[in-house]
């Protein structure tokens, strides 16, 4: 199989660009993802799925607490993408200068976004290099952003100075995930409720 063709085709099956935030033990963190989707068509059962790679600090925070907030970003949020997507929360407080408040479950809710959902995890599935979190939205709202950020828009408008760091980080993440892709383990979710 041609891996370049595979990647080119698969990257079309993405969702809007989102920021995922979490809190654990007083520490707050956030990350950027394009792997989030609705998991319900029932209006009074708002449910989402997110896929978070295990190398992300936010992964462990979500797995340990059973809660997160997902923010669909708008097209004017390139600065947030750099802040949350290019470094690890293990190295610095990525939300220190990002306006936010704590939501119903204690998750950081970003003031600037297109829309946000604060979620409680109800089930998980191990995918080898990542975890798929299925969650109920317990609170949600619209932000001030007008146009939704898509991965295609992001790639087409990525500042030139960010291209090399982005591609380097992507290659490192792909290499890490490739080594763990077959290591899928059954997970019995404890249904943490906090």
NORLINUR-V55854 format. One line per field, one symbol per residue. ss: DSSP state (A for helix, B for strand, O for the rest). Layout:
ss->???
This chain:
ss->OOAAAAAAAAOOOOOBOBBBBBBBOOBBBBBBBOOBBBOOOOOOOOBBBBBBBOOOAAAAAAAAAOBBBBBBOBOOOAAAAAAAAOOOOOOOOOOOOOOBBBOOOOOBBBOOOOBBBBBBBBBBBBOOOBBBBBBBBBBBBBOOOOOBOBAAAAAAAOOAAAAAAAAAAAAAAAAAAAAAOOOOOOOOOOOOOO
